[in-house]
Amino acid sequence: VFRYPKGFHNVFKVNGTEFQNCLVPSNSSLKLDSGNDIVTLLTPGRKWYICGVAKHCKQQTQKLVIQVQPPIVIVPAPAPGPSPSSSVPIQTVAPSPAHGWQRASGPSSISP
């Protein structure tokens, strides 16, 4: 939204060259002059705007460049995989006074 005192300023959308040189377009249908001008930024890229009144652009640097970024695409995280259904074999050990640790029983399994 460009807000300014109506009658004292205006807004022109211009190209890069017109922006750099403060050149007001000859097509007055491009002029916004309501004092409450709403500009919708629909496409990515640079957008240039200047005030076309007298020498407001050059002497008062009443100009604005806007860089519109492309939309951010959010990719959803993949669904978690199935939980393992197979059992995990474990071994039980018990202390042995003579040799430290030894296997006390054969393989068994538990489900996670």
PyRosetta script that sets phi, psi and omega in degrees:
from pyrosetta import init, pose_from_sequence

init()
pose = pose_from_sequence("VFRYPKGFHNVFKVNGTEFQNCLVPSNSSLKLDSGNDIVTLLTPGRKWYICGVAKHCKQQTQKLVIQVQPPIVIVPAPAPGPSPSSSVPIQTVAPSPAHGWQRASGPSSISP")
pose.set_psi(1, 128.5)
pose.set_omega(1, 173.7)
pose.set_phi(2, -101.2)
pose.set_psi(2, 116.2)
pose.set_omega(2, 179.0)
pose.set_phi(3, -115.4)
pose.set_psi(3, 130.8)
pose.set_omega(3, -178.2)
pose.set_phi(4, -164.1)
pose.set_psi(4, 163.7)
pose.set_omega(4, 177.9)
pose.set_phi(5, -66.3)
pose.set_psi(5, 119.4)
pose.set_omega(5, -179.9)
pose.set_phi(6, -58.8)
pose.set_psi(6, 134.7)
pose.set_omega(6, -179.9)
pose.set_phi(7, 94.4)
pose.set_psi(7, -18.8)
pose.set_omega(7, -180.0)
pose.set_phi(8, -99.5)
pose.set_psi(8, -23.4)
pose.set_omega(8, -178.7)
pose.set_phi(9, -142.2)
pose.set_psi(9, 173.9)
pose.set_omega(9, 171.4)
pose.set_phi(10, -155.1)
pose.set_psi(10, 179.2)
pose.set_omega(10, -179.2)
pose.set_phi(11, -136.7)
pose.set_psi(11, 131.8)
pose.set_omega(11, 173.1)
pose.set_phi(12, -121.3)
pose.set_psi(12, 134.4)
pose.set_omega(12, 169.1)
pose.set_phi(13, -84.5)
pose.set_psi(13, 128.3)
pose.set_omega(13, -175.5)
pose.set_phi(14, -130.6)
pose.set_psi(14, 173.6)
pose.set_omega(14, 174.6)
pose.set_phi(15, -91.5)
pose.set_psi(15, 178.5)
pose.set_omega(15, -176.4)
pose.set_phi(16, -60.6)
pose.set_psi(16, -40.4)
pose.set_omega(16, -179.9)
pose.set_phi(17, -67.6)
pose.set_psi(17, -44.7)
pose.set_omega(17, 178.2)
pose.set_phi(18, -62.5)
pose.set_psi(18, -37.4)
pose.set_omega(18, 178.6)
pose.set_phi(19, -63.3)
pose.set_psi(19, -50.1)
pose.set_omega(19, -178.4)
pose.set_phi(20, -60.1)
pose.set_psi(20, -38.1)
pose.set_omega(20, -175.4)
pose.set_phi(21, -100.7)
pose.set_psi(21, 4.8)
pose.set_omega(21, -178.2)
pose.set_phi(22, 53.3)
pose.set_psi(22, 45.5)
pose.set_omega(22, 179.0)
pose.set_phi(23, -91.3)
pose.set_psi(23, 120.1)
pose.set_omega(23, 179.4)
pose.set_phi(24, -82.4)
pose.set_psi(24, 127.4)
pose.set_omega(24, 179.3)
pose.set_phi(25, -61.0)
pose.set_psi(25, 145.6)
pose.set_omega(25, 179.5)
pose.set_phi(26, -75.0)
pose.set_psi(26, -19.1)
pose.set_omega(26, 179.9)
pose.set_phi(27, -80.1)
pose.set_psi(27, 102.2)
pose.set_omega(27, -176.2)
pose.set_phi(28, -71.2)
pose.set_psi(28, -11.1)
pose.set_omega(28, 177.9)
pose.set_phi(29, -70.5)
pose.set_psi(29, -14.4)
pose.set_omega(29, 177.7)
pose.set_phi(30, -83.3)
pose.set_psi(30, -7.2)
pose.set_omega(30, -175.1)
pose.set_phi(31, -78.9)
pose.set_psi(31, 133.0)
pose.set_omega(31, 170.8)
pose.set_phi(32, -106.1)
pose.set_psi(32, 129.2)
pose.set_omega(32, -175.7)
pose.set_phi(33, -146.3)
pose.set_psi(33, 27.1)
pose.set_omega(33, -178.2)
pose.set_phi(34, -79.4)
pose.set_psi(34, -19.0)
pose.set_omega(34, -174.2)
pose.set_phi(35, 88.0)
pose.set_psi(35, -9.0)
pose.set_omega(35, 177.6)
pose.set_phi(36, -146.0)
pose.set_psi(36, 64.9)
pose.set_omega(36, -172.1)
pose.set_phi(37, -88.4)
pose.set_psi(37, 122.5)
pose.set_omega(37, 179.5)
pose.set_phi(38, -97.1)
pose.set_psi(38, 124.6)
pose.set_omega(38, 179.5)
pose.set_phi(39, -117.3)
pose.set_psi(39, 123.6)
pose.set_omega(39, 178.6)
pose.set_phi(40, -95.4)
pose.set_psi(40, 126.1)
pose.set_omega(40, -178.7)
pose.set_phi(41, -99.7)
pose.set_psi(41, 100.0)
pose.set_omega(41, -173.0)
pose.set_phi(42, -99.0)
pose.set_psi(42, -26.6)
pose.set_omega(42, -174.1)
pose.set_phi(43, -120.1)
pose.set_psi(43, 148.4)
pose.set_omega(43, 177.4)
pose.set_phi(44, -66.1)
pose.set_psi(44, 154.7)
pose.set_omega(44, 177.0)
pose.set_phi(45, 126.2)
pose.set_psi(45, -178.6)
pose.set_omega(45, 179.7)
pose.set_phi(46, -84.6)
pose.set_psi(46, 141.5)
pose.set_omega(46, 176.2)
pose.set_phi(47, -127.9)
pose.set_psi(47, 129.4)
pose.set_omega(47, -176.4)
pose.set_phi(48, -115.1)
pose.set_psi(48, 136.7)
pose.set_omega(48, 179.5)
pose.set_phi(49, -136.8)
pose.set_psi(49, 142.2)
pose.set_omega(49, 176.8)
pose.set_phi(50, -137.3)
pose.set_psi(50, 160.1)
pose.set_omega(50, 169.2)
pose.set_phi(51, -88.1)
pose.set_psi(51, 131.0)
pose.set_omega(51, -177.4)
pose.set_phi(52, -97.8)
pose.set_psi(52, 5.9)
pose.set_omega(52, -179.7)
pose.set_phi(53, -81.8)
pose.set_psi(53, 130.6)
pose.set_omega(53, 177.3)
pose.set_phi(54, 39.9)
pose.set_psi(54, -124.3)
pose.set_omega(54, -179.9)
pose.set_phi(55, -114.3)
pose.set_psi(55, 33.3)
pose.set_omega(55, -179.1)
pose.set_phi(56, -60.3)
pose.set_psi(56, -36.3)
pose.set_omega(56, -179.2)
pose.set_phi(57, -67.3)
pose.set_psi(57, -51.2)
pose.set_omega(57, -175.8)
pose.set_phi(58, -74.6)
pose.set_psi(58, -48.1)
pose.set_omega(58, -172.6)
pose.set_phi(59, -84.4)
pose.set_psi(59, -31.4)
pose.set_omega(59, -177.8)
pose.set_phi(60, -111.0)
pose.set_psi(60, 7.4)
pose.set_omega(60, -178.7)
pose.set_phi(61, 45.4)
pose.set_psi(61, 44.9)
pose.set_omega(61, 176.6)
pose.set_phi(62, -85.7)
pose.set_psi(62, 79.5)
pose.set_omega(62, 177.5)
pose.set_phi(63, -150.2)
pose.set_psi(63, 155.5)
pose.set_omega(63, -174.6)
pose.set_phi(64, -146.2)
pose.set_psi(64, 133.0)
pose.set_omega(64, 172.0)
pose.set_phi(65, -113.6)
pose.set_psi(65, 136.9)
pose.set_omega(65, -179.8)
pose.set_phi(66, -123.1)
pose.set_psi(66, 131.1)
pose.set_omega(66, 175.0)
pose.set_phi(67, -102.3)
pose.set_psi(67, 110.5)
pose.set_omega(67, 179.0)
pose.set_phi(68, -91.3)
pose.set_psi(68, 122.9)
pose.set_omega(68, -179.0)
pose.set_phi(69, -86.0)
pose.set_psi(69, 150.0)
pose.set_omega(69, 174.8)
pose.set_phi(70, -66.2)
pose.set_psi(70, 156.2)
pose.set_omega(70, -179.7)
pose.set_phi(71, -63.3)
pose.set_psi(71, 148.5)
pose.set_omega(71, 177.5)
pose.set_phi(72, -86.4)
pose.set_psi(72, 126.5)
pose.set_omega(72, 178.5)
pose.set_phi(73, -96.0)
pose.set_psi(73, 121.3)
pose.set_omega(73, 179.2)
pose.set_phi(74, -99.2)
pose.set_psi(74, 119.6)
pose.set_omega(74, 179.5)
pose.set_phi(75, -93.2)
pose.set_psi(75, 123.7)
pose.set_omega(75, -179.9)
pose.set_phi(76, -65.4)
pose.set_psi(76, 148.4)
pose.set_omega(76, 178.1)
pose.set_phi(77, -67.1)
pose.set_psi(77, 145.3)
pose.set_omega(77, 178.7)
pose.set_phi(78, -63.5)
pose.set_psi(78, 150.4)
pose.set_omega(78, 178.8)
pose.set_phi(79, -64.5)
pose.set_psi(79, 144.0)
pose.set_omega(79, 178.8)
pose.set_phi(80, -63.7)
pose.set_psi(80, 145.6)
pose.set_omega(80, 179.5)
pose.set_phi(81, -71.8)
pose.set_psi(81, 167.9)
pose.set_omega(81, 179.4)
pose.set_phi(82, -66.2)
pose.set_psi(82, 147.3)
pose.set_omega(82, 178.0)
pose.set_phi(83, -74.0)
pose.set_psi(83, 148.0)
pose.set_omega(83, -176.9)
pose.set_phi(84, -62.2)
pose.set_psi(84, 133.4)
pose.set_omega(84, -179.9)
pose.set_phi(85, -100.1)
pose.set_psi(85, -14.0)
pose.set_omega(85, 179.7)
pose.set_phi(86, -77.9)
pose.set_psi(86, 153.2)
pose.set_omega(86, 179.4)
pose.set_phi(87, -85.2)
pose.set_psi(87, 153.3)
pose.set_omega(87, -179.5)
pose.set_phi(88, -102.2)
pose.set_psi(88, 120.3)
pose.set_omega(88, -179.6)
pose.set_phi(89, -70.7)
pose.set_psi(89, 139.9)
pose.set_omega(89, 175.3)
pose.set_phi(90, -131.0)
pose.set_psi(90, 161.2)
pose.set_omega(90, 175.1)
pose.set_phi(91, -122.2)
pose.set_psi(91, 142.4)
pose.set_omega(91, 177.5)
pose.set_phi(92, -98.9)
pose.set_psi(92, 135.3)
pose.set_omega(92, 177.9)
pose.set_phi(93, -122.1)
pose.set_psi(93, 151.2)
pose.set_omega(93, 177.9)
pose.set_phi(94, -134.0)
pose.set_psi(94, 149.2)
pose.set_omega(94, -179.4)
pose.set_phi(95, -66.0)
pose.set_psi(95, 143.6)
pose.set_omega(95, 174.8)
pose.set_phi(96, -121.2)
pose.set_psi(96, 125.6)
pose.set_omega(96, -177.8)
pose.set_phi(97, -60.7)
pose.set_psi(97, -29.5)
pose.set_omega(97, -174.7)
pose.set_phi(98, -85.7)
pose.set_psi(98, -38.0)
pose.set_omega(98, -172.0)
pose.set_phi(99, -123.5)
pose.set_psi(99, 16.3)
pose.set_omega(99, -177.8)
pose.set_phi(100, 84.0)
pose.set_psi(100, -113.8)
pose.set_omega(100, -178.0)
pose.set_phi(101, -104.4)
pose.set_psi(101, 142.9)
pose.set_omega(101, 174.2)
pose.set_phi(102, -144.3)
pose.set_psi(102, 159.8)
pose.set_omega(102, 178.9)
pose.set_phi(103, -72.4)
pose.set_psi(103, 127.1)
pose.set_omega(103, -177.6)
pose.set_phi(104, -93.8)
pose.set_psi(104, -24.0)
pose.set_omega(104, -180.0)
pose.set_phi(105, -148.1)
pose.set_psi(105, 168.5)
pose.set_omega(105, -179.9)
pose.set_phi(106, -73.1)
pose.set_psi(106, 178.8)
pose.set_omega(106, -179.3)
pose.set_phi(107, -60.3)
pose.set_psi(107, 142.4)
pose.set_omega(107, 172.0)
pose.set_phi(108, -133.1)
pose.set_psi(108, 178.0)
pose.set_omega(108, -179.1)
pose.set_phi(109, -138.3)
pose.set_psi(109, 154.4)
pose.set_omega(109, 174.1)
pose.set_phi(110, -133.2)
pose.set_psi(110, 154.1)
pose.set_omega(110, 175.7)
pose.set_phi(111, -98.7)
pose.set_psi(111, 137.5)
pose.set_omega(111, -179.0)
pose.set_phi(112, -67.9)
pose.dump_pdb("model.pdb")
